[in-house]
Every structure is written in structure tokens, then in C-alpha cells.
Amino acid sequence: MPPEKKQKTAPAAPGKPCPVCGKPATAAAAPFCSDRCRQIDLGHWLTGSYRIPARDDDVEQD
Ligand SMILES: [Zn+2]
């Protein structure tokens, strides 16, 4: 296996553009602008290796 440099989690740096939507990131959700974008980015990662089960409330109870 080739030596791979792992990216360390960057500290909260508000002011940087959100990698998802480009809006200024906030300290609360850095490096994203919001938790929503964080989830979106996380979804991109997950879909690369895993499948996210759709959560549809399609359960019919009688
Ligand atoms: Zn964003």
C-alpha cells in the first residue's frame, strides 16, 4: 500500500466558503455553512461506498 496522507479534520474556520453551496461557513457547522450542507456532503461520501436506505414513511398500518 502506498503511503497516503490522511487529511486531518480542519478546525472550525468560519469565513471559508461552504464546499457544498459556496456560502460562508459557520463555526457551528464548519467547514460547511449549515448542518444541512454537512449532511449533503456526508451523503456524497456514503454513496461512494454505501447505500443509504431511503426513509420513506410508506408504512401503511391498518
Ligand atoms: Zn452550504
N, CA, C, O and the ligand as a Tripos MOL2 file, in Angstrom:
@<TRIPOS>MOLECULE
protein
  249   247    63     0     0
PROTEIN
NO_CHARGES

@<TRIPOS>ATOM
      1 N           0.8450   -1.2040    0.0000 N.3       1 MET1
      2 CA          0.0000    0.0000    0.0000 C.3       1 MET1
      3 C           0.8790    1.2530    0.0000 C.2       1 MET1
      4 O           1.7900    1.3730    0.8190 O.2       1 MET1
      5 N           0.6150    2.1570   -0.8880 N.am      2 PRO2
      6 CA          1.3910    3.4090   -0.9150 C.3       2 PRO2
      7 C           1.0620    4.2780    0.2700 C.2       2 PRO2
      8 O          -0.0690    4.2930    0.7560 O.2       2 PRO2
      9 N           2.0710    5.0080    0.7350 N.am      3 PRO3
     10 CA          1.8290    5.9220    1.8780 C.3       3 PRO3
     11 C           0.8140    6.9790    1.4900 C.2       3 PRO3
     12 O           0.9680    7.6880    0.4960 O.2       3 PRO3
     13 N          -0.1950    7.0610    2.2790 N.am      4 GLU4
     14 CA         -1.2670    8.0160    1.9620 C.3       4 GLU4
     15 C          -1.4050    9.0410    3.0750 C.2       4 GLU4
     16 O          -1.5120    8.7060    4.2540 O.2       4 GLU4
     17 N          -1.3990   10.2830    2.6640 N.am      5 LYS5
     18 CA         -1.5500   11.3310    3.6710 C.3       5 LYS5
     19 C          -3.0280   11.5380    3.9570 C.2       5 LYS5
     20 O          -3.8180   11.9030    3.0860 O.2       5 LYS5
     21 N          -3.3560   11.2950    5.1760 N.am      6 LYS6
     22 CA         -4.7570   11.4780    5.5510 C.3       6 LYS6
     23 C          -4.9940   12.9220    5.9710 C.2       6 LYS6
     24 O          -4.2200   13.5240    6.7160 O.2       6 LYS6
     25 N          -6.0790   13.4380    5.4650 N.am      7 GLN7
     26 CA         -6.3980   14.8140    5.8280 C.3       7 GLN7
     27 C          -6.9690   14.8630    7.2250 C.2       7 GLN7
     28 O          -7.9640   14.2100    7.5400 O.2       7 GLN7
     29 N          -6.3260   15.6420    8.0400 N.am      8 LYS8
     30 CA         -6.8530   15.8010    9.3920 C.3       8 LYS8
     31 C          -8.0680   16.7150    9.3570 C.2       8 LYS8
     32 O          -8.2010   17.5920    8.5030 O.2       8 LYS8
     33 N          -8.9160   16.4790   10.2850 N.am      9 THR9
     34 CA        -10.1080   17.3250   10.3630 C.3       9 THR9
     35 C          -9.6950   18.7630   10.6650 C.2       9 THR9
     36 O          -9.0870   19.0560   11.6940 O.2       9 THR9
     37 N         -10.0380   19.6270    9.7570 N.am     10 ALA10
     38 CA         -9.6820   21.0270    9.9360 C.3      10 ALA10
     39 C         -10.4780   21.6360   11.0800 C.2      10 ALA10
     40 O         -11.6540   21.3310   11.2790 O.2      10 ALA10
     41 N          -9.8160   22.4930   11.8150 N.am     11 PRO11
     42 CA        -10.5230   23.1850   12.9050 C.3      11 PRO11
     43 C         -11.5790   24.1180   12.3420 C.2      11 PRO11
     44 O         -11.5460   24.5140   11.1770 O.2      11 PRO11
     45 N         -12.5000   24.4460   13.2010 N.am     12 ALA12
     46 CA        -13.5820   25.3230   12.7550 C.3      12 ALA12
     47 C         -13.0140   26.6320   12.2230 C.2      12 ALA12
     48 O         -12.3340   27.3770   12.9280 O.2      12 ALA12
     49 N         -13.3140   26.8800   10.9710 N.am     13 ALA13
     50 CA        -12.8000   28.1070   10.3630 C.3      13 ALA13
     51 C         -13.9110   28.8300    9.6320 C.2      13 ALA13
     52 O         -14.0680   28.6860    8.4190 O.2      13 ALA13
     53 N         -14.6710   29.6000   10.3670 N.am     14 PRO14
     54 CA        -15.7600   30.3450    9.7410 C.3      14 PRO14
     55 C         -15.2200   31.3690    8.7680 C.2      14 PRO14
     56 O         -14.1540   31.9450    8.9860 O.2      14 PRO14
     57 N         -15.9490   31.5930    7.7060 N.am     15 GLY15
     58 CA        -15.4790   32.5490    6.7220 C.3      15 GLY15
     59 C         -15.1570   31.8690    5.4140 C.2      15 GLY15
     60 O         -15.2650   32.4650    4.3430 O.2      15 GLY15
     61 N         -14.7500   30.5840    5.5140 N.am     16 LYS16
     62 CA        -14.4570   29.8440    4.2920 C.3      16 LYS16
     63 C         -15.7580   29.4560    3.6020 C.2      16 LYS16
     64 O         -16.7760   29.2130    4.2500 O.2      16 LYS16
     65 N         -15.7020   29.4060    2.2980 N.am     17 PRO17
     66 CA        -16.9190   29.0440    1.5670 C.3      17 PRO17
     67 C         -17.2910   27.5900    1.7730 C.2      17 PRO17
     68 O         -16.4360   26.7050    1.8070 O.2      17 PRO17
     69 N         -18.5620   27.3710    1.9070 N.am     18 CYS18
     70 CA        -19.0780   26.0190    2.0680 C.3      18 CYS18
     71 C         -18.7880   25.2180    0.8040 C.2      18 CYS18
     72 O         -19.1110   25.6670   -0.2960 O.2      18 CYS18
     73 N         -18.1810   24.0350    0.9430 N.am     19 PRO19
     74 CA        -17.8360   23.2170   -0.2230 C.3      19 PRO19
     75 C         -19.0670   22.6930   -0.9470 C.2      19 PRO19
     76 O         -18.9770   22.2030   -2.0730 O.2      19 PRO19
     77 N         -20.1850   22.7970   -0.3090 N.am     20 VAL20
     78 CA        -21.4090   22.2640   -0.9120 C.3      20 VAL20
     79 C         -22.1310   23.3380   -1.7180 C.2      20 VAL20
     80 O         -22.4620   23.1350   -2.8870 O.2      20 VAL20
     81 N         -22.3720   24.4840   -1.0800 N.am     21 CYS21
     82 CA        -23.1710   25.5030   -1.7510 C.3      21 CYS21
     83 C         -22.3920   26.7920   -1.9820 C.2      21 CYS21
     84 O         -22.8250   27.6500   -2.7510 O.2      21 CYS21
     85 N         -21.2430   26.9310   -1.3200 N.am     22 GLY22
     86 CA        -20.4210   28.1040   -1.5650 C.3      22 GLY22
     87 C         -20.6970   29.2590   -0.6280 C.2      22 GLY22
     88 O         -20.0410   30.2980   -0.6990 O.2      22 GLY22
     89 N         -21.6510   29.0800    0.2350 N.am     23 LYS23
     90 CA        -21.9300   30.1430    1.2000 C.3      23 LYS23
     91 C         -20.8620   30.1450    2.2820 C.2      23 LYS23
     92 O         -20.2170   29.1240    2.5190 O.2      23 LYS23
     93 N         -20.6730   31.2640    2.9290 N.am     24 PRO24
     94 CA        -19.6920   31.3350    4.0190 C.3      24 PRO24
     95 C         -20.0140   30.3280    5.1060 C.2      24 PRO24
     96 O         -21.1470   30.2330    5.5790 O.2      24 PRO24
     97 N         -18.9930   29.5790    5.4920 N.am     25 ALA25
     98 CA        -19.2030   28.5600    6.5160 C.3      25 ALA25
     99 C         -19.3810   29.1920    7.8810 C.2      25 ALA25
    100 O         -18.9230   30.3050    8.1400 O.2      25 ALA25
    101 N         -20.0440   28.4700    8.7290 N.am     26 THR26
    102 CA        -20.2340   28.9450   10.1000 C.3      26 THR26
    103 C         -19.4430   28.0700   11.0540 C.2      26 THR26
    104 O         -19.1340   26.9190   10.7470 O.2      26 THR26
    105 N         -19.1200   28.6220   12.2080 N.am     27 ALA27
    106 CA        -18.3350   27.8780   13.1840 C.3      27 ALA27
    107 C         -19.0980   26.6560   13.6690 C.2      27 ALA27
    108 O         -18.5040   25.6390   14.0270 O.2      27 ALA27
    109 N         -20.4030   26.7680   13.6750 N.am     28 ALA28
    110 CA        -21.2200   25.6840   14.1990 C.3      28 ALA28
    111 C         -21.2020   24.4730   13.2820 C.2      28 ALA28
    112 O         -21.3200   23.3340   13.7350 O.2      28 ALA28
    113 N         -21.0530   24.7280   11.9880 N.am     29 ALA29
    114 CA        -21.1450   23.6190   11.0400 C.3      29 ALA29
    115 C         -19.9160   23.5500   10.1460 C.2      29 ALA29
    116 O         -19.9260   22.8470    9.1350 O.2      29 ALA29
    117 N         -18.8590   24.2700   10.5030 N.am     30 ALA30
    118 CA        -17.6480   24.3020    9.6950 C.3      30 ALA30
    119 C         -17.1990   22.8950    9.3290 C.2      30 ALA30
    120 O         -17.3300   22.0000   10.1640 O.2      30 ALA30
    121 N         -16.6760   22.6460    8.1290 N.am     31 PRO31
    122 CA        -16.4310   23.7090    7.1330 C.3      31 PRO31
    123 C         -17.6440   24.0030    6.2600 C.2      31 PRO31
    124 O         -17.5100   24.5570    5.1690 O.2      31 PRO31
    125 N         -18.7870   23.6460    6.7230 N.am     32 PHE32
    126 CA        -19.9860   23.8930    5.9420 C.3      32 PHE32
    127 C         -20.7340   25.0990    6.5050 C.2      32 PHE32
    128 O         -20.4350   25.6030    7.5880 O.2      32 PHE32
    129 N         -21.7200   25.5390    5.7220 N.am     33 CYS33
    130 CA        -22.4620   26.7210    6.1610 C.3      33 CYS33
    131 C         -23.5780   26.3210    7.1000 C.2      33 CYS33
    132 O         -24.0690   27.1270    7.8910 O.2      33 CYS33
    133 N         -23.9660   25.0720    7.0010 N.am     34 SER34
    134 CA        -25.0670   24.6280    7.8510 C.3      34 SER34
    135 C         -25.0010   23.1180    8.0040 C.2      34 SER34
    136 O         -24.2970   22.4310    7.2630 O.2      34 SER34
    137 N         -25.7360   22.6220    8.9660 N.am     35 ASP35
    138 CA        -25.7570   21.1780    9.1830 C.3      35 ASP35
    139 C         -26.3640   20.4720    7.9810 C.2      35 ASP35
    140 O         -26.0590   19.3130    7.6970 O.2      35 ASP35
    141 N         -27.2250   21.1910    7.2880 N.am     36 ARG36
    142 CA        -27.8580   20.6050    6.1120 C.3      36 ARG36
    143 C         -26.8100   20.2760    5.0460 C.2      36 ARG36
    144 O         -26.8190   19.1940    4.4580 O.2      36 ARG36
    145 N         -25.9170   21.2230    4.8130 N.am     37 CYS37
    146 CA        -24.8810   21.0040    3.8110 C.3      37 CYS37
    147 C         -23.9220   19.9130    4.2830 C.2      37 CYS37
    148 O         -23.3910   19.1460    3.4790 O.2      37 CYS37
    149 N         -23.7150   19.8570    5.5680 N.am     38 ARG38
    150 CA        -22.8440   18.8200    6.1170 C.3      38 ARG38
    151 C         -23.4330   17.4480    5.8130 C.2      38 ARG38
    152 O         -22.7250   16.5120    5.4430 O.2      38 ARG38
    153 N         -24.7310   17.3590    5.9790 N.am     39 GLN39
    154 CA        -25.4100   16.0900    5.7040 C.3      39 GLN39
    155 C         -25.3300   15.7490    4.2220 C.2      39 GLN39
    156 O         -25.1730   14.5880    3.8430 O.2      39 GLN39
    157 N         -25.4390   16.7720    3.4010 N.am     40 ILE40
    158 CA        -25.3660   16.5570    1.9540 C.3      40 ILE40
    159 C         -23.9920   16.0150    1.5840 C.2      40 ILE40
    160 O         -23.8650   15.0560    0.8220 O.2      40 ILE40
    161 N         -22.9660   16.6550    2.1460 N.am     41 ASP41
    162 CA        -21.6060   16.2270    1.8430 C.3      41 ASP41
    163 C         -21.3600   14.8330    2.3820 C.2      41 ASP41
    164 O         -20.7010   14.0090    1.7490 O.2      41 ASP41
    165 N         -21.8990   14.5860    3.5530 N.am     42 LEU42
    166 CA        -21.7490   13.2610    4.1570 C.3      42 LEU42
    167 C         -22.4240   12.2230    3.2630 C.2      42 LEU42
    168 O         -21.9250   11.1100    3.0920 O.2      42 LEU42
    169 N         -23.5440   12.6020    2.7100 N.am     43 GLY43
    170 CA        -24.2590   11.6970    1.8150 C.3      43 GLY43
    171 C         -23.4350   11.3610    0.5900 C.2      43 GLY43
    172 O         -23.4670   10.2320    0.1000 O.2      43 GLY43
    173 N         -22.6920   12.3480    0.0930 N.am     44 HIS44
    174 CA        -21.8340   12.1010   -1.0640 C.3      44 HIS44
    175 C         -20.7710   11.0680   -0.7290 C.2      44 HIS44
    176 O         -20.4340   10.2040   -1.5380 O.2      44 HIS44
    177 N         -20.2590   11.1850    0.4800 N.am     45 TRP45
    178 CA        -19.2290   10.2400    0.9060 C.3      45 TRP45
    179 C         -19.8270    8.8400    1.0400 C.2      45 TRP45
    180 O         -19.2480    7.8490    0.5920 O.2      45 TRP45
    181 N         -20.9670    8.7910    1.6490 N.am     46 LEU46
    182 CA        -21.5790    7.5000    1.9270 C.3      46 LEU46
    183 C         -21.9910    6.8060    0.6410 C.2      46 LEU46
    184 O         -21.8320    5.5940    0.4990 O.2      46 LEU46
    185 N         -22.5210    7.5820   -0.2950 N.am     47 THR47
    186 CA        -22.9880    6.9770   -1.5400 C.3      47 THR47
    187 C         -21.8210    6.4350   -2.3420 C.2      47 THR47
    188 O         -22.0110    5.6740   -3.2910 O.2      47 THR47
    189 N         -20.6000    6.8300   -1.9550 N.am     48 GLY48
    190 CA        -19.4320    6.3270   -2.6730 C.3      48 GLY48
    191 C         -19.1210    4.9050   -2.2830 C.2      48 GLY48
    192 O         -18.4890    4.1770   -3.0470 O.2      48 GLY48
    193 N         -19.5490    4.5000   -1.1180 N.am     49 SER49
    194 CA        -19.2180    3.1630   -0.6360 C.3      49 SER49
    195 C         -20.4450    2.4150   -0.1380 C.2      49 SER49
    196 O         -20.5490    1.1920   -0.2240 O.2      49 SER49
    197 N         -21.3410    3.1880    0.3720 N.am     50 TYR50
    198 CA        -22.5070    2.5400    0.9620 C.3      50 TYR50
    199 C         -23.7850    3.0410    0.3020 C.2      50 TYR50
    200 O         -23.8090    4.0470   -0.4070 O.2      50 TYR50
    201 N         -24.7990    2.3190    0.5620 N.am     51 ARG51
    202 CA        -26.0920    2.7550    0.0540 C.3      51 ARG51
    203 C         -26.9500    3.2380    1.2070 C.2      51 ARG51
    204 O         -27.0820    2.5770    2.2370 O.2      51 ARG51
    205 N         -27.5200    4.3930    1.0040 N.am     52 ILE52
    206 CA        -28.3790    4.9280    2.0550 C.3      52 ILE52
    207 C         -29.8080    4.4590    1.8200 C.2      52 ILE52
    208 O         -30.4110    4.7530    0.7880 O.2      52 ILE52
    209 N         -30.3300    3.7380    2.7760 N.am     53 PRO53
    210 CA        -31.7200    3.2800    2.6410 C.3      53 PRO53
    211 C         -32.6760    4.4480    2.6860 C.2      53 PRO53
    212 O         -32.6360    5.2810    3.5910 O.2      53 PRO53
    213 N         -33.5140    4.4880    1.7140 N.am     54 ALA54
    214 CA        -34.4780    5.5730    1.6640 C.3      54 ALA54
    215 C         -35.4430    5.4720    2.8330 C.2      54 ALA54
    216 O         -36.0090    4.4210    3.1360 O.2      54 ALA54
    217 N         -35.5950    6.6120    3.4630 N.am     55 ARG55
    218 CA        -36.5010    6.6010    4.6110 C.3      55 ARG55
    219 C         -37.8310    7.2210    4.2110 C.2      55 ARG55
    220 O         -38.0940    8.4020    4.4410 O.2      55 ARG55
    221 N         -38.6260    6.4130    3.6280 N.am     56 ASP56
    222 CA        -39.9460    6.9100    3.2550 C.3      56 ASP56
    223 C         -40.9760    6.3600    4.2220 C.2      56 ASP56
    224 O         -41.0440    5.1610    4.4950 O.2      56 ASP56
    225 N         -41.7430    7.2500    4.7070 N.am     57 ASP57
    226 CA        -42.8020    6.8130    5.6120 C.3      57 ASP57
    227 C         -43.9380    6.2160    4.7990 C.2      57 ASP57
    228 O         -45.0350    6.7640    4.6860 O.2      57 ASP57
    229 N         -43.6140    5.0900    4.2550 N.am     58 ASP58
    230 CA        -44.5820    4.4590    3.3740 C.3      58 ASP58
    231 C         -45.1740    3.2110    4.0330 C.2      58 ASP58
    232 O         -45.6710    2.2970    3.3760 O.2      58 ASP58
    233 N         -45.0940    3.2230    5.3340 N.am     59 VAL59
    234 CA        -45.6110    2.0740    6.0580 C.3      59 VAL59
    235 C         -47.0910    2.2650    6.3370 C.2      59 VAL59
    236 O         -47.5100    3.1780    7.0500 O.2      59 VAL59
    237 N         -47.8410    1.3930    5.7630 N.am     60 GLU60
    238 CA        -49.2790    1.5070    5.9800 C.3      60 GLU60
    239 C         -49.7020    0.5870    7.1080 C.2      60 GLU60
    240 O         -49.5110   -0.6280    7.0570 O.2      60 GLU60
    241 N         -50.2670    1.1880    8.1040 N.am     61 GLN61
    242 CA        -50.7340    0.3830    9.2170 C.3      61 GLN61
    243 C         -52.2490    0.3610    9.2270 C.2      61 GLN61
    244 O         -52.9260    1.3640    9.0010 O.2      61 GLN61
    245 N         -52.7230   -0.7840    9.4890 N.am     62 ASP62
    246 CA        -54.1650   -0.9200    9.4640 C.3      62 ASP62
    247 C         -54.7100   -1.0280   10.8760 C.2      62 ASP62
    248 O         -55.9210   -1.1500   11.0620 O.2      62 ASP62
    249 ZN        -23.6520   25.2110    2.3480 Zn       63 ZN63
@<TRIPOS>BOND
     1     1     2 1
     2     2     3 1
     3     3     4 2
     4     3     5 am
     5     5     6 1
     6     6     7 1
     7     7     8 2
     8     7     9 am
     9     9    10 1
    10    10    11 1
    11    11    12 2
    12    11    13 am
    13    13    14 1
    14    14    15 1
    15    15    16 2
    16    15    17 am
    17    17    18 1
    18    18    19 1
    19    19    20 2
    20    19    21 am
    21    21    22 1
    22    22    23 1
    23    23    24 2
    24    23    25 am
    25    25    26 1
    26    26    27 1
    27    27    28 2
    28    27    29 am
    29    29    30 1
    30    30    31 1
    31    31    32 2
    32    31    33 am
    33    33    34 1
    34    34    35 1
    35    35    36 2
    36    35    37 am
    37    37    38 1
    38    38    39 1
    39    39    40 2
    40    39    41 am
    41    41    42 1
    42    42    43 1
    43    43    44 2
    44    43    45 am
    45    45    46 1
    46    46    47 1
    47    47    48 2
    48    47    49 am
    49    49    50 1
    50    50    51 1
    51    51    52 2
    52    51    53 am
    53    53    54 1
    54    54    55 1
    55    55    56 2
    56    55    57 am
    57    57    58 1
    58    58    59 1
    59    59    60 2
    60    59    61 am
    61    61    62 1
    62    62    63 1
    63    63    64 2
    64    63    65 am
    65    65    66 1
    66    66    67 1
    67    67    68 2
    68    67    69 am
    69    69    70 1
    70    70    71 1
    71    71    72 2
    72    71    73 am
    73    73    74 1
    74    74    75 1
    75    75    76 2
    76    75    77 am
    77    77    78 1
    78    78    79 1
    79    79    80 2
    80    79    81 am
    81    81    82 1
    82    82    83 1
    83    83    84 2
    84    83    85 am
    85    85    86 1
    86    86    87 1
    87    87    88 2
    88    87    89 am
    89    89    90 1
    90    90    91 1
    91    91    92 2
    92    91    93 am
    93    93    94 1
    94    94    95 1
    95    95    96 2
    96    95    97 am
    97    97    98 1
    98    98    99 1
    99    99   100 2
   100    99   101 am
   101   101   102 1
   102   102   103 1
   103   103   104 2
   104   103   105 am
   105   105   106 1
   106   106   107 1
   107   107   108 2
   108   107   109 am
   109   109   110 1
   110   110   111 1
   111   111   112 2
   112   111   113 am
   113   113   114 1
   114   114   115 1
   115   115   116 2
   116   115   117 am
   117   117   118 1
   118   118   119 1
   119   119   120 2
   120   119   121 am
   121   121   122 1
   122   122   123 1
   123   123   124 2
   124   123   125 am
   125   125   126 1
   126   126   127 1
   127   127   128 2
   128   127   129 am
   129   129   130 1
   130   130   131 1
   131   131   132 2
   132   131   133 am
   133   133   134 1
   134   134   135 1
   135   135   136 2
   136   135   137 am
   137   137   138 1
   138   138   139 1
   139   139   140 2
   140   139   141 am
   141   141   142 1
   142   142   143 1
   143   143   144 2
   144   143   145 am
   145   145   146 1
   146   146   147 1
   147   147   148 2
   148   147   149 am
   149   149   150 1
   150   150   151 1
   151   151   152 2
   152   151   153 am
   153   153   154 1
   154   154   155 1
   155   155   156 2
   156   155   157 am
   157   157   158 1
   158   158   159 1
   159   159   160 2
   160   159   161 am
   161   161   162 1
   162   162   163 1
   163   163   164 2
   164   163   165 am
   165   165   166 1
   166   166   167 1
   167   167   168 2
   168   167   169 am
   169   169   170 1
   170   170   171 1
   171   171   172 2
   172   171   173 am
   173   173   174 1
   174   174   175 1
   175   175   176 2
   176   175   177 am
   177   177   178 1
   178   178   179 1
   179   179   180 2
   180   179   181 am
   181   181   182 1
   182   182   183 1
   183   183   184 2
   184   183   185 am
   185   185   186 1
   186   186   187 1
   187   187   188 2
   188   187   189 am
   189   189   190 1
   190   190   191 1
   191   191   192 2
   192   191   193 am
   193   193   194 1
   194   194   195 1
   195   195   196 2
   196   195   197 am
   197   197   198 1
   198   198   199 1
   199   199   200 2
   200   199   201 am
   201   201   202 1
   202   202   203 1
   203   203   204 2
   204   203   205 am
   205   205   206 1
   206   206   207 1
   207   207   208 2
   208   207   209 am
   209   209   210 1
   210   210   211 1
   211   211   212 2
   212   211   213 am
   213   213   214 1
   214   214   215 1
   215   215   216 2
   216   215   217 am
   217   217   218 1
   218   218   219 1
   219   219   220 2
   220   219   221 am
   221   221   222 1
   222   222   223 1
   223   223   224 2
   224   223   225 am
   225   225   226 1
   226   226   227 1
   227   227   228 2
   228   227   229 am
   229   229   230 1
   230   230   231 1
   231   231   232 2
   232   231   233 am
   233   233   234 1
   234   234   235 1
   235   235   236 2
   236   235   237 am
   237   237   238 1
   238   238   239 1
   239   239   240 2
   240   239   241 am
   241   241   242 1
   242   242   243 1
   243   243   244 2
   244   243   245 am
   245   245   246 1
   246   246   247 1
   247   247   248 2
@<TRIPOS>SUBSTRUCTURE
     1 MET1         2 RESIDUE 1 A MET
     2 PRO2         6 RESIDUE 1 A PRO
     3 PRO3        10 RESIDUE 1 A PRO
     4 GLU4        14 RESIDUE 1 A GLU
     5 LYS5        18 RESIDUE 1 A LYS
     6 LYS6        22 RESIDUE 1 A LYS
     7 GLN7        26 RESIDUE 1 A GLN
     8 LYS8        30 RESIDUE 1 A LYS
     9 THR9        34 RESIDUE 1 A THR
    10 ALA10       38 RESIDUE 1 A ALA
    11 PRO11       42 RESIDUE 1 A PRO
    12 ALA12       46 RESIDUE 1 A ALA
    13 ALA13       50 RESIDUE 1 A ALA
    14 PRO14       54 RESIDUE 1 A PRO
    15 GLY15       58 RESIDUE 1 A GLY
    16 LYS16       62 RESIDUE 1 A LYS
    17 PRO17       66 RESIDUE 1 A PRO
    18 CYS18       70 RESIDUE 1 A CYS
    19 PRO19       74 RESIDUE 1 A PRO
    20 VAL20       78 RESIDUE 1 A VAL
    21 CYS21       82 RESIDUE 1 A CYS
    22 GLY22       86 RESIDUE 1 A GLY
    23 LYS23       90 RESIDUE 1 A LYS
    24 PRO24       94 RESIDUE 1 A PRO
    25 ALA25       98 RESIDUE 1 A ALA
    26 THR26      102 RESIDUE 1 A THR
    27 ALA27      106 RESIDUE 1 A ALA
    28 ALA28      110 RESIDUE 1 A ALA
    29 ALA29      114 RESIDUE 1 A ALA
    30 ALA30      118 RESIDUE 1 A ALA
    31 PRO31      122 RESIDUE 1 A PRO
    32 PHE32      126 RESIDUE 1 A PHE
    33 CYS33      130 RESIDUE 1 A CYS
    34 SER34      134 RESIDUE 1 A SER
    35 ASP35      138 RESIDUE 1 A ASP
    36 ARG36      142 RESIDUE 1 A ARG
    37 CYS37      146 RESIDUE 1 A CYS
    38 ARG38      150 RESIDUE 1 A ARG
    39 GLN39      154 RESIDUE 1 A GLN
    40 ILE40      158 RESIDUE 1 A ILE
    41 ASP41      162 RESIDUE 1 A ASP
    42 LEU42      166 RESIDUE 1 A LEU
    43 GLY43      170 RESIDUE 1 A GLY
    44 HIS44      174 RESIDUE 1 A HIS
    45 TRP45      178 RESIDUE 1 A TRP
    46 LEU46      182 RESIDUE 1 A LEU
    47 THR47      186 RESIDUE 1 A THR
    48 GLY48      190 RESIDUE 1 A GLY
    49 SER49      194 RESIDUE 1 A SER
    50 TYR50      198 RESIDUE 1 A TYR
    51 ARG51      202 RESIDUE 1 A ARG
    52 ILE52      206 RESIDUE 1 A ILE
    53 PRO53      210 RESIDUE 1 A PRO
    54 ALA54      214 RESIDUE 1 A ALA
    55 ARG55      218 RESIDUE 1 A ARG
    56 ASP56      222 RESIDUE 1 A ASP
    57 ASP57      226 RESIDUE 1 A ASP
    58 ASP58      230 RESIDUE 1 A ASP
    59 VAL59      234 RESIDUE 1 A VAL
    60 GLU60      238 RESIDUE 1 A GLU
    61 GLN61      242 RESIDUE 1 A GLN
    62 ASP62      246 RESIDUE 1 A ASP
    63 ZN63       249 GROUP 0 **** ****
